Amino acid sequence: MSTPIVELKAVGKHFRAADGSKRSVLEGVDFTLREGEIVALLGQSGSGKSTMLRIMAGLIQADDGQVLYRGMPLYGTARGIRMVFQSFALFPWLTVQKNVELGLEAQGMPPEERARRAEKVIDLIGLSGFEGALPRELSGGMRQRVGIARALVMEPEVLLMDEAFSALDVLTGERLREEILELWQSGQIPTKAILVVSHNIEEAVMMADRVLIFASDPGRVRAELPISLQQPRKAESAEVRQLIDKVYELMTASSGRRGGGGGLISEREVKLQLGDRLPQADIAHMEGILELLAEEPFHGRADLPKLAEETELTDAELLEVLNALLLLGFAYLTNGDILLTELGARYVKSEERQDMFAKQLLEHVPLIAYICHGLEQDKSGDLPEDLFLKLLRFTLSEEEAERALRVAIEWGRYGDLFEYNFNTGVIQRSEEEPAGD
C-alpha cells in the first residue's frame, strides 16, 4: 500500500449555536490520503466537505481528533499542501504574473526565481501571453487557471480542490479537468496526491481512484467506492455509466438517522424536526421532475443518472429536489431509482396543486406549520422573520438558518399559507384559510 501523506483521525469540528450549545459540523472523520491517488469527496450541501478541506490545508483547526502530515501533527498551514477554491480568489489589482507569484513572494523568494517559476507554470496551465493581464480582462475559465497556477507554482505534494470547476460552464470545466489530469498523469507537476470536493458525480468518476460519500449532520465518511478503470476514461462507456449509477445509489441510500445522514430522507426515517435543514429545492424544478416522471419514457419510475440527463440540473440541484419530493411524500427511492407515489401521480394531474402542496407542507415541514400557528395566534396576523431566525439559530448556523427560512417562505407562499413582505421582512397571514384546516 502506498505511503500516507495526510491522515485524519477521529476529526471533529463544532460551532456554538445561539443557546451556547455545541453543534457538530464534522464528527469522527477518519480519512487517509496516499501518494499516487486522486480522491473525490461527494456529499450534499452543508455536509462539511469544505470544512474538512480547510482543516487538511491547515486554514482552520480541528476541535477533536488529530491531523497528521507525513506522520507529524499538523499545526497551521503546511508548505506541501495547497488549495484551489471555488471562487477565483484573485487580487483584482494584480496581473496574472503577480497573482501567480504571490505565494513565492510571501516565502521571500528572489524576484528572478519567482518570475522564472511563475512563467513556467503559466505556460504549463495554458496562459502564455496573458502574464500582464488583469483578472477583469480574463474569462472565468482563464481566471480559474490563474488560481490553479498559483497553487501549482508552490510545487505542492498535495493539491486540494474545493469545487474548482463548478463556477465554470460545462465545456470549460471538462476541458480544464482533462488538462489537470494530463499534467498529473504525465508527471509534469510534482503533486503526489489530489483531493477533489465536488457536486458533480460524473466529474468524480472520471477523475478519481476513490470516491468518498460524505454524510450530513454531522459530516463524516459514510461510504467509499474504489475505481480501478484506467485513464483516460470515456464518459459514455458502459463501465463509467455503471459507476455513476452506483454513486447515485450510494448517495441516496438511507442511513436510518434523522436528517438523512447523507442519503435522502425516506418515509422510514424519523420526521423532520423544527430546527432541521430544509432541502434547497425550487418549486418549478420539483413540479418539472414530477411531470417528467409521469410521462414517457419513465411512466412513474426513473433511473437517477437518466433523470439527471433529462433535467439538465446539476447533481447538487437534483439531489436537493429529490430530497424535497421525498420529504413531501410525492416520490420514493429504491435501488437508485426514483418512483412516483400515488400522491405524486395525483399531484401531476391535479388542478388544485397549491392546496395539495399546502397540505403536505403542514404535515411534513414543522417549521412551516409553526409559522402558520404563530400567525393564527397573533391578532395582527403579522410576524417578523427575525422571530423565526432566532429560533432556527438554536440548532443551525447563521447561514443555514437563513437558507432554511428562505425555503420555508418560498414554499409557504406557493401553498398560499402566508405572504411575505420583502421590504419589511414581515411574514403575513394569508387572507384565505390554509389548506387542510
C-alpha positions as CSV (number, residue, x, y, z in Angstrom):
1,M,0.0,0.0,0.0
2,S,1.3,3.5,-0.9
3,T,2.6,5.9,1.7
4,P,0.1,8.1,3.6
5,I,0.6,11.8,3.2
6,V,-2.3,13.3,5.1
7,E,-4.3,11.4,7.8
8,L,-7.4,12.5,9.7
9,K,-8.1,10.5,12.8
10,A,-11.5,10.9,14.5
11,V,-11.5,14.6,13.5
12,G,-14.4,16.8,14.7
13,K,-15.4,20.4,14.2
14,H,-18.1,22.3,16.1
15,F,-19.7,25.7,16.3
16,R,-21.7,27.3,19.0
17,A,-25.4,27.7,18.5
18,A,-27.4,30.7,19.7
19,D,-28.2,29.0,23.0
20,G,-24.5,28.3,23.6
21,S,-24.8,24.6,22.9
22,K,-22.2,22.8,20.7
23,R,-23.3,21.7,17.2
24,S,-21.1,19.3,15.2
25,V,-20.2,20.1,11.7
26,L,-17.8,17.2,11.5
27,E,-17.7,14.2,13.8
28,G,-15.4,11.2,13.9
29,V,-13.9,11.7,10.4
30,D,-11.3,9.1,9.6
31,F,-9.5,9.5,6.2
32,T,-6.1,8.9,4.7
33,L,-4.8,10.5,1.5
34,R,-2.0,8.4,0.0
35,E,0.7,9.0,-2.6
36,G,-0.3,8.5,-6.2
37,E,-4.0,8.8,-5.8
38,I,-6.8,11.2,-6.7
39,V,-9.8,11.0,-4.2
40,A,-13.1,12.7,-4.9
41,L,-15.4,13.7,-2.0
42,L,-19.1,13.9,-2.7
43,G,-21.9,14.9,-0.4
44,Q,-24.9,17.2,-0.1
45,S,-24.5,21.0,0.5
46,G,-23.8,21.8,4.1
47,S,-22.3,18.4,4.9
48,G,-18.9,19.8,6.0
49,K,-16.8,18.8,2.9
50,S,-15.2,22.3,2.5
51,T,-14.6,22.4,6.3
52,M,-12.7,19.1,6.0
53,L,-10.6,20.5,3.2
54,R,-9.8,23.6,5.2
55,I,-8.7,21.5,8.2
56,M,-6.4,19.5,5.9
57,A,-5.0,22.7,4.5
58,G,-4.3,24.0,8.0
59,L,-6.5,27.0,7.4
60,I,-8.7,26.1,10.4
61,Q,-8.0,23.8,13.3
62,A,-9.9,20.7,14.2
63,D,-11.7,20.7,17.6
64,D,-11.4,17.0,18.1
65,G,-9.1,14.2,16.8
66,Q,-5.7,14.6,15.0
67,V,-4.5,15.7,11.6
68,L,-1.1,14.3,10.5
69,Y,1.0,15.4,7.6
70,R,3.8,12.9,6.8
71,G,3.2,11.3,10.2
72,M,3.6,14.6,12.1
73,P,0.8,16.6,13.7
74,L,-0.3,19.5,11.5
75,Y,-0.5,22.9,13.2
76,G,-1.3,25.7,10.8
77,T,-0.5,25.6,7.1
78,A,2.0,23.2,5.5
79,R,4.2,24.2,2.6
80,G,3.4,20.9,0.9
81,I,-0.3,21.4,0.8
82,R,-2.1,23.9,-1.4
83,M,-5.8,24.6,-2.1
84,V,-7.8,25.8,-5.1
85,F,-11.1,27.5,-4.2
86,Q,-14.4,27.5,-6.0
87,S,-14.3,31.3,-6.2
88,F,-11.3,32.5,-8.2
89,A,-9.9,34.5,-5.2
90,L,-7.6,36.6,-7.3
91,F,-6.4,40.1,-6.3
92,P,-8.1,42.3,-9.0
93,W,-5.3,44.9,-9.0
94,L,-2.5,42.4,-9.7
95,T,-1.6,41.0,-13.1
96,V,-1.7,37.2,-13.9
97,Q,2.0,37.1,-13.3
98,K,1.9,38.9,-9.9
99,N,-1.1,36.8,-8.7
100,V,0.8,33.6,-9.5
101,E,4.0,34.9,-7.8
102,L,2.2,35.9,-4.6
103,G,2.9,32.8,-2.6
104,L,6.5,32.7,-3.7
105,E,6.9,36.4,-2.7
106,A,5.5,35.6,0.7
107,Q,8.2,33.0,1.2
108,G,10.9,35.5,0.4
109,M,12.0,34.0,-2.9
110,P,14.2,36.4,-5.0
111,P,12.3,38.2,-7.9
112,E,14.3,36.5,-10.6
113,E,13.5,33.0,-9.3
114,R,9.8,33.9,-8.7
115,A,9.4,35.1,-12.2
116,R,11.1,32.0,-13.7
117,R,8.9,29.6,-11.8
118,A,5.7,31.6,-12.4
119,E,6.4,31.8,-16.1
120,K,6.9,28.1,-16.3
121,V,3.6,27.3,-14.6
122,I,1.7,29.9,-16.5
123,D,2.9,28.2,-19.7
124,L,2.0,24.8,-18.3
125,I,-1.5,25.8,-17.5
126,G,-2.1,27.4,-20.9
127,L,-1.9,31.1,-20.0
128,S,1.2,32.2,-22.0
129,G,0.7,35.7,-23.5
130,F,-1.6,36.8,-20.6
131,E,1.0,37.4,-18.0
132,G,0.3,41.1,-17.9
133,A,-3.5,40.8,-18.0
134,L,-5.7,41.8,-15.0
135,P,-8.3,39.4,-13.8
136,R,-11.2,41.5,-15.1
137,E,-9.8,41.0,-18.6
138,L,-10.0,37.2,-18.4
139,S,-12.8,34.7,-18.9
140,G,-14.0,32.6,-15.9
141,G,-12.0,29.6,-17.2
142,M,-8.8,31.6,-17.5
143,R,-9.3,33.1,-14.1
144,Q,-9.6,29.7,-12.6
145,R,-6.4,28.7,-14.5
146,V,-4.7,31.5,-12.6
147,G,-6.0,30.1,-9.3
148,I,-4.7,26.7,-10.2
149,A,-1.3,28.1,-11.4
150,R,-1.0,30.0,-8.1
151,A,-1.3,26.7,-6.2
152,L,0.9,24.7,-8.6
153,V,3.8,27.2,-8.6
154,M,4.3,26.3,-4.9
155,E,5.1,22.7,-6.1
156,P,2.7,21.1,-3.5
157,E,2.7,17.5,-2.6
158,V,-1.0,17.7,-2.0
159,L,-3.5,19.6,-4.1
160,L,-6.9,20.3,-2.5
161,M,-9.6,21.4,-5.0
162,D,-12.8,22.7,-3.5
163,E,-15.4,22.6,-6.3
164,A,-12.7,24.2,-8.5
165,F,-14.7,23.6,-11.7
166,S,-18.2,24.3,-10.5
167,A,-18.2,28.1,-11.3
168,L,-17.4,27.3,-15.0
169,D,-19.6,26.3,-17.8
170,V,-19.8,22.6,-18.6
171,L,-17.4,22.5,-21.6
172,T,-14.8,24.8,-19.9
173,G,-14.9,22.8,-16.7
174,E,-14.5,19.5,-18.6
175,R,-11.5,20.8,-20.6
176,L,-9.8,22.2,-17.5
177,R,-10.4,19.0,-15.6
178,E,-8.9,16.9,-18.5
179,E,-5.8,19.2,-18.6
180,I,-5.2,18.8,-14.9
181,L,-5.4,15.0,-15.3
182,E,-3.0,15.1,-18.2
183,L,-0.5,17.2,-16.1
184,W,-0.9,14.7,-13.3
185,Q,-0.5,11.6,-15.4
186,S,2.4,12.9,-17.4
187,G,4.4,13.9,-14.2
188,Q,4.7,17.5,-15.3
189,I,3.7,18.6,-11.8
190,P,5.3,17.3,-8.7
191,T,2.0,16.8,-6.9
192,K,1.7,13.4,-5.3
193,A,-2.0,13.3,-4.3
194,I,-5.1,15.3,-5.2
195,L,-8.4,15.6,-3.2
196,V,-11.3,17.0,-5.1
197,V,-14.5,18.1,-3.4
198,S,-17.3,18.1,-6.0
199,H,-21.1,18.1,-6.5
200,N,-20.6,16.6,-10.0
201,I,-20.9,12.8,-9.9
202,E,-19.6,12.3,-13.4
203,E,-16.6,14.5,-12.7
204,A,-15.8,12.4,-9.6
205,V,-16.0,9.1,-11.5
206,M,-13.9,10.5,-14.4
207,M,-11.1,11.8,-12.2
208,A,-10.8,9.7,-9.1
209,D,-9.2,6.5,-7.9
210,R,-11.6,6.5,-4.9
211,V,-14.9,8.2,-4.4
212,L,-16.0,9.0,-0.8
213,I,-19.6,9.7,0.1
214,F,-20.0,12.2,2.9
215,A,-22.9,12.1,5.3
216,S,-24.5,15.2,6.9
217,D,-25.5,16.4,10.4
218,P,-22.7,15.8,11.3
219,G,-20.3,15.4,8.4
220,R,-18.5,12.1,8.2
221,V,-17.4,9.5,5.6
222,R,-20.3,7.0,5.2
223,A,-19.3,5.1,2.1
224,E,-16.3,4.5,-0.2
225,L,-16.2,3.3,-3.8
226,P,-12.8,2.3,-5.3
227,I,-12.4,2.9,-9.0
228,S,-9.9,0.8,-10.9
229,L,-10.7,2.0,-14.5
230,Q,-7.6,3.0,-16.5
231,Q,-7.2,6.6,-17.5
232,P,-8.2,8.3,-19.8
233,R,-11.8,7.3,-19.2
234,K,-14.7,7.8,-21.6
235,A,-17.8,9.3,-20.1
236,E,-20.1,7.4,-22.5
237,S,-18.5,4.0,-21.7
238,A,-20.7,1.3,-20.0
239,E,-18.2,1.0,-17.2
240,V,-18.3,4.7,-16.4
241,R,-22.1,4.8,-16.6
242,Q,-22.4,1.8,-14.2
243,L,-20.1,3.6,-11.7
244,I,-22.1,6.8,-12.0
245,D,-25.3,4.8,-11.3
246,K,-23.6,3.1,-8.3
247,V,-22.6,6.5,-6.9
248,Y,-26.1,7.8,-7.2
249,E,-27.3,4.7,-5.3
250,L,-24.8,5.3,-2.5
251,M,-25.6,9.0,-2.3
252,T,-29.4,8.4,-2.0
253,A,-29.2,5.3,0.3
254,S,-30.9,5.8,3.6
255,S,-28.8,5.8,6.8
256,G,-31.6,5.4,9.2
257,R,-30.6,8.6,11.1
258,R,-32.6,11.7,11.5
259,G,-31.9,14.3,8.8
260,G,-30.9,11.7,6.2
261,G,-27.4,11.2,7.4
262,G,-26.0,11.8,3.9
263,G,-28.6,9.9,2.0
264,L,-32.1,11.2,1.1
265,I,-34.9,11.4,3.6
266,S,-37.2,8.4,3.4
267,E,-40.6,7.7,4.9
268,R,-39.0,5.0,7.1
269,E,-36.9,7.6,8.9
270,V,-37.8,10.0,11.8
271,K,-39.7,13.0,10.6
272,L,-38.0,16.4,10.3
273,Q,-37.8,18.4,13.5
274,L,-38.5,22.2,13.7
275,G,-34.8,23.2,13.6
276,D,-33.6,20.9,10.8
277,R,-32.3,21.9,7.4
278,L,-34.7,22.1,4.5
279,P,-33.8,21.0,1.0
280,Q,-32.8,23.9,-1.2
281,A,-35.3,23.0,-3.8
282,D,-37.1,25.3,-6.3
283,I,-40.8,24.6,-6.7
284,A,-40.6,24.8,-10.5
285,H,-37.9,22.1,-10.5
286,M,-39.9,19.9,-8.2
287,E,-43.0,20.1,-10.4
288,G,-40.9,19.7,-13.5
289,I,-39.4,16.4,-12.3
290,L,-42.8,15.1,-11.2
291,E,-44.2,15.8,-14.6
292,L,-41.2,14.2,-16.3
293,L,-41.6,11.1,-14.1
294,A,-45.3,10.8,-15.1
295,E,-44.6,10.9,-18.8
296,E,-42.8,8.7,-21.4
297,P,-40.3,7.1,-21.2
298,F,-40.4,6.9,-17.4
299,H,-44.0,6.1,-16.7
300,G,-43.5,6.8,-13.0
301,R,-40.1,5.3,-12.4
302,A,-36.7,6.7,-13.4
303,D,-33.0,5.8,-13.1
304,L,-31.3,8.8,-11.4
305,P,-28.5,9.2,-14.0
306,K,-31.0,9.2,-16.8
307,L,-33.2,11.6,-15.0
308,A,-30.2,13.9,-14.4
309,E,-29.6,13.9,-18.2
310,E,-33.2,14.8,-18.9
311,T,-33.5,17.6,-16.4
312,E,-30.1,19.2,-17.1
313,L,-29.9,20.1,-13.4
314,T,-26.6,19.8,-11.6
315,D,-26.2,16.8,-9.4
316,A,-26.4,19.1,-6.4
317,E,-29.6,20.7,-7.6
318,L,-31.2,17.3,-8.5
319,L,-30.4,15.7,-5.1
320,E,-31.9,18.7,-3.3
321,V,-35.1,18.5,-5.4
322,L,-35.3,14.7,-4.8
323,N,-34.9,15.3,-1.1
324,A,-37.8,17.7,-1.2
325,L,-40.1,15.3,-3.2
326,L,-39.4,12.5,-0.8
327,L,-40.0,14.7,2.2
328,L,-43.4,15.8,0.9
329,G,-44.4,12.3,0.0
330,F,-44.6,12.8,-3.8
331,A,-41.9,10.2,-4.6
332,Y,-39.8,7.5,-3.0
333,L,-36.5,5.8,-3.8
334,T,-35.5,2.2,-4.3
335,N,-32.2,0.8,-5.6
336,G,-31.1,4.1,-7.0
337,D,-34.3,4.7,-8.9
338,I,-37.0,7.3,-8.1
339,L,-40.7,6.4,-8.2
340,L,-43.8,8.5,-8.1
341,T,-46.1,7.8,-5.2
342,E,-49.8,7.6,-5.7
343,L,-50.0,11.1,-4.2
344,G,-47.3,12.3,-6.7
345,A,-49.2,10.9,-9.6
346,R,-52.4,12.6,-8.5
347,Y,-50.5,15.9,-8.0
348,V,-49.3,15.9,-11.6
349,K,-52.9,15.6,-12.8
350,S,-54.5,17.9,-10.3
351,E,-55.9,21.4,-10.9
352,E,-55.6,22.1,-7.2
353,R,-51.8,21.7,-6.8
354,Q,-51.4,24.6,-4.4
355,D,-53.9,23.1,-2.0
356,M,-52.2,19.6,-2.2
357,F,-48.8,21.2,-1.7
358,A,-50.0,23.2,1.3
359,K,-51.5,20.1,3.0
360,Q,-48.2,18.2,2.6
361,L,-46.2,21.2,3.9
362,L,-48.3,21.4,7.1
363,E,-48.0,17.7,7.6
364,H,-44.2,17.2,6.9
365,V,-42.5,20.6,7.5
366,P,-42.7,21.6,11.1
367,L,-41.1,25.0,10.5
368,I,-43.9,26.0,8.1
369,A,-46.6,24.5,10.5
370,Y,-45.0,26.6,13.3
371,I,-45.1,29.8,11.3
372,C,-48.8,29.2,10.4
373,H,-49.6,28.5,14.0
374,G,-47.9,31.7,15.1
375,L,-49.7,33.8,12.6
376,E,-53.1,32.3,13.7
377,Q,-52.3,33.1,17.3
378,D,-51.2,36.7,16.6
379,K,-54.1,39.2,16.4
380,S,-52.4,41.3,13.8
381,G,-51.5,38.3,11.6
382,D,-48.0,39.7,11.0
383,L,-44.8,38.4,12.5
384,P,-41.2,39.5,11.8
385,E,-38.9,36.9,10.2
386,D,-36.3,37.6,12.9
387,L,-38.5,35.8,15.3
388,F,-38.1,32.6,13.3
389,L,-34.5,33.2,12.5
390,K,-33.7,33.5,16.2
391,L,-35.4,30.1,16.8
392,L,-33.5,28.4,13.9
393,R,-30.2,29.7,15.2
394,F,-30.5,27.5,18.2
395,T,-29.8,24.4,16.0
396,L,-28.4,25.8,12.8
397,S,-25.6,28.2,11.8
398,E,-26.5,31.7,10.8
399,E,-26.2,30.9,7.1
400,E,-28.1,27.6,7.4
401,A,-30.9,29.3,9.4
402,E,-31.4,32.0,6.7
403,R,-31.4,29.3,4.0
404,A,-34.0,27.2,5.8
405,L,-36.3,30.2,6.4
406,R,-35.9,31.4,2.7
407,V,-37.1,27.9,1.6
408,A,-39.9,27.8,4.1
409,I,-41.1,31.2,2.9
410,E,-40.9,30.3,-0.8
411,W,-42.8,27.0,-0.2
412,G,-45.4,28.6,2.1
413,R,-46.1,31.4,-0.3
414,Y,-46.6,28.9,-3.1
415,G,-49.1,26.9,-0.9
416,D,-50.9,30.2,-0.1
417,L,-50.3,29.6,3.6
418,F,-48.9,33.0,4.2
419,E,-47.5,36.1,2.5
420,Y,-44.1,37.8,2.8
421,N,-43.1,41.4,2.6
422,F,-39.7,41.6,1.1
423,N,-39.2,45.3,2.1
424,T,-40.0,44.9,5.8
425,G,-39.1,41.2,6.4
426,V,-42.6,40.5,7.8
427,I,-44.5,37.3,7.3
428,Q,-48.2,37.9,7.0
429,R,-51.2,35.7,7.4
430,S,-52.8,34.7,4.1
431,E,-56.3,36.1,3.5
432,E,-57.6,32.6,2.7
433,E,-57.6,29.8,5.3
434,P,-54.7,27.3,4.9
435,A,-55.5,24.1,3.2
436,G,-56.1,21.1,5.5
437,D,-57.5,23.2,8.3
